[in-house]
Every structure is written in structure tokens, then in C-alpha cells.
Amino acid sequence: MARSGLAPAARVAHWADAALRPGRDGAGPDGKGTLSDETAERAAADLGLTAAQVRADWDTARLAGLIEVHGDSARSGWRLRAWDRDDSAVLRGWVALFDAWSLACPEPAGHEAAAVAEVVSAMPQVLSFLHLSAGPVPVEQLLDLLQQRVIELRTERCEIPYGPQPEPVPAQPAQPEPADAPLSPLLDWALRALASVGALTNGEGHATLTPLGNWAVWVKLEQICVAAQSPAGNIEQAAEDMLRGCAQLRPNAARAEYRAWLAARPVGSAVTELLGAARGEDALLRGLAFEALRVVGAPAEPDVRSVAEEPALRPYALLWLAEHDGIDPEDAHEVLTRQEATWLWVDTAAAVADHGEAPMLVRHLESAVQPTVPMLLDEVRAVGHPRTVQVLVALAAAHPDPALAKAVRRAAFQVHTGGS
């Protein structure tokens, strides 16, 4: 259903990816992603559509993340690139469209922005009720629920000022406020917008979630439950603090924590935070950040690919991309050059030296790609990692073989003094 529902948008997105690349005439000159009249007419002629259909499908493609607009050019999003091979990418695109339902249809005129925002904030409860009802629900019943939730939101926002308060004015007989009057057209708009993205059907005074709509609401509820399982406070932490909190957890427990943390924030900002943590000086956080990015999966691909040219992140990014492309994790290291593998060995050793125990650092020697310690030391000296001296000093102090420890200390001294 998601694939068929997004097929017209994907068709326009594929056209735009080919026709609106940088250097070609494309999106509107205002940089806001709107198609110029000329481009809309050209797409309509190429695709056998009307300009209005092209614009509608273009807007859907942008909301679903099938196309990304950068200034006056457009390029495919990761979901479009994975369209033919990954059903989960199609589903994620539809969920993105579902999340953006309030942008899918123009809101009715004559309503304050605050009232519209209240309805948008209250609709998750309405959708949850539809999900639990598992069938048609009268719109009047949804209107009552919407009104109750809006009243709750207003009450939660209410602030009582501190200090002396004026004497209360005797209350005058009040007429009941027609609370339904302003909400009814806004509910109609919300149901119409949700129907336009395929989340529900609305007719004959009843609304019913579609199978896709039921699935999407279930996913949202599951995310809330996953987030609620996070250890106290960890879900609210910044990426660095969250990763530090996961450092002592077993792999399965850490992955559950990553999922909870990710469920509580937009994917884009979460990926940005994780990569920011990976760029820090703590090598342990670098490795953990990419473990968390493995939990993110395909949505992180463009950002991970973009950092593959950063020396400190390149080995991690290349391994992530190899595994993402289906290479067995045990064989993924083969995508690294000898120099990249050596850099990764030093970086991992730095994490062990900072956070592990001496025997772990000694065992880390076995993971080096070099067949002998002298070869490893030669290549470690040449790789230029900023933590090379500290790693070698720690390894010399930890190794039980005096002769080997002496050779490692000599290598550390040579790196420190710039000798050979």
C-alpha cells in the first residue's frame, strides 16, 4: 500500500533527480523548493501529467523524503535511491509523509495559528483512539475527544503569576462558550489531510484508519513504549552522555538503549548528534557512536557517507557502509586499506587504554592486521594518529614480555621525538 500510494510521487522524484541536478534549471529561484512554472510544465509534458498533478506529486515527494531540494537544484533522497530494493525505505517514506500530514492540505482560513497548533498537538490522541477502536468512529465522538484534549493542553500551559493578585471581580452570568464551533472545521481539515496521505478514510460521518494508518499509529505507540524502557534520565541526555551511559552495558542492552534514545528524537538531529560525538577526542565514544548509527540503519547513510573523507571517522564510516551494503561484518574490514586499518587499530587501542584494563590492551595486539609486532610498530609510527605515543606507552606498561615492552617504548620515544 505504501509503495502504490507513493508511486506517483516517486515517478516525479525520479524525473527530478535526472532533470534538476546541480547546474540545470530546476526548483524555484526562491530556494524554498517550489517548482517554477517552466519546470512544472516541462515535467508535465515529459510525464504525461498536468502541471497541477506534478506540483502535488512534487510536494508529496518532498514530504516523504524522496527528493531533497538544495537552493535551485534537487537530488534524490536515500529513500528514493533504495526504492526498488528496500521495502523499509518505502515505509519510512510513507511514515515521514504521515508525520507531515498537517502540511499536506492547506488549513482553513480564519483560524488563529495557536488554535491550529492545538489541534495538531491533540491529533495523536485522536489517532490513538481510532487505532484502539479498530473500526469506524463517529466524527462527533472524535470532536468531543478533540475538545477534551485541547482543554487539557490549555490547562497544562496555564501559568499562575506570583505575587499579590487583584481582588476577584464578581462573576457575571456567562453563556456557555461554543467550544465546538471553532474546532469542528479544524477537525474536518485534519481528517481531510490525514485522508489525503492515506492514513484514514472519512465519509458518512465516520472516520476509519486504513491498514497503513493503523500500522503507523502502532509504530508510534511502540516507540513510546520503547522510550519508556530507557534507564531513568538517559533518554534525555545529549548523545555524548548517552553513549557514556551505555559504555558499560552489554551489547544487547546498549542497542536497546540506543533504540530508546533514537525513538525520542527526529532521526536527522539524532544522526547529527551522534556524528558530533564521534568527532570528539574520546575514541570509545567514536566506536559507540557508530554502533548507535547501526541501529539507525539506512536513514543515516547519506550522513555517514559524507563523513567518510574525514580521517578520524573514515575507517568507521567505511565499515558502516560496507555492512549496510550487505557485506558480512566479519569480512567488512577488507574494505579498509592497510593504513586505514592501522589507524583504526590505534584508535581502538586508545579507547581500551582510556577505559579498559591492561590485559585487554595486550589482547588488542592480536587484532592488528600486521603479522609481527615490529611490522605493526613500523606502520603505527607512520600512520600519524594523534594518540600514538599514549597508546604505545600504555601498551609497553601493560605487556608482560620485557623485550617486547622495551621495543614498544622505543617506538613511542621515536614517535615523540620525530625520529625513525
Secondary structure as UniProt FT lines:
FT   HELIX           2..19
FT   TURN            22..23
FT   TURN            29..30
FT   HELIX           37..47
FT   HELIX           51..63
FT   TURN            64..65
FT   STRAND          67..70
FT   TURN            71..72
FT   STRAND          73..76
FT   HELIX           78..81
FT   TURN            82..85
FT   HELIX           87..99
FT   HELIX           101..104
FT   TURN            109..110
FT   HELIX           113..133
FT   STRAND          137..138
FT   HELIX           139..157
FT   HELIX           180..196
FT   TURN            197..198
FT   STRAND          200..203
FT   TURN            204..205
FT   STRAND          206..209
FT   HELIX           211..228
FT   TURN            232..233
FT   HELIX           234..236
FT   HELIX           239..246
FT   TURN            247..248
FT   HELIX           251..263
FT   HELIX           267..278
FT   HELIX           283..296
FT   HELIX           298..300
FT   HELIX           301..306
FT   TURN            307..309
FT   TURN            311..313
FT   HELIX           314..324
FT   TURN            325..326
FT   TURN            329..331
FT   HELIX           332..335
FT   HELIX           338..355
FT   HELIX           358..364
FT   HELIX           365..367
FT   HELIX           373..383
FT   TURN            386..387
FT   HELIX           388..398
FT   HELIX           402..417
//
